[in-house]
Amino acid sequence: MRTTVTLDPDTAALLRKEVARRHVSFKQVINDAIRRGLAGLGPRKRQSVEVLAFRSAYQPGVDRRRLQQMADEIEADRDADRAMRRS
């Protein structure tokens, strides 16, 4: 495939140096450089993370999904106690 690419002067100089060093065509140097560059663009392996466990304040039988409901009930009980004391 033919295409036109405008290279920065420093990139063109690096390619010319590689042509002279390897004694291969300009086309070969460009193709090899593109292949090497694109080979590293695949999915990267995720770094593992160590998670330390700790003793939780949650008690067995407490449904963590219902904590907000429990907090609302506690607040309602507190408000009811205050209302009873005022009357």
N, C-alpha and C positions, 0 to 999 in steps of 0.2 A: 504494500500500500504506500502510495506517495502522499506526503503531507508537507506543509510548510510550517516551520516553527521558528520563532524569533528567540534567539538565545541571548542572554546577558553576556557582555564581553568576558567577564571572569569565568562563566560556565564554558564558553567556547574555548577559552585558553586551556582550561582543565581537560577538555575533550581532546584538543590537539596534542597536549602533552601525553595523554594516554595512548593516542594513535601512534606517536613516535616511540613510546616505551614498549608497546606490545607488538608493533609492526603489523597492525591489522587495519582494516578500513574504518573510516569515520562512522559509517553505517553500523558496523559491528560494535564499535565502542558505545554508540548511543543505545542500540538494542540491548546490550549487556547491562548498561547502567539502568535503563528503564526496568528491565526484568528484576534486577537486584533491589531496586527501590520499591517496586510494587509487591515483591514477595513478602515484605515486612508489614504490609497493610492489612493482613488478615486479622481474624479475631485474636485478641491477646488473652493469654491465660490470666485469670484473676488471681490476685495475691491472696493467700489465706490469712485470716485474722483469728487470733486466739481470743475467745470470750471467756472471761472468768465468772464462775458462778458465785453467788453470795446468798446468805440466808435472807429470806424474804419476810416481810411483816405480814404477808397474806397467810391466812390460816386455811387448813384443809376444809373444803366445803364452801368456801367463798367463791362465788362466781364472779370472776373479774369483769365480765361483760355487764353485770348488774351493779357495779360500784356506784355509778351515778344515781341510779334509782335508790340505793341505800342511803347515799348522801342526802338526797331529797327528802327521804323519810325521816332521817335524823333531824334535819332542819325543820321539818313540819312539826315533829314532836317537841322540839325546843320552843318553837313559836307558840304551840298550844300550851306548854307549861307556863310561858310568860303571860299569856292571856289569862290563864286560870289564876295566877298570882295577883294580877291587876284587879280582878273582879271580886 
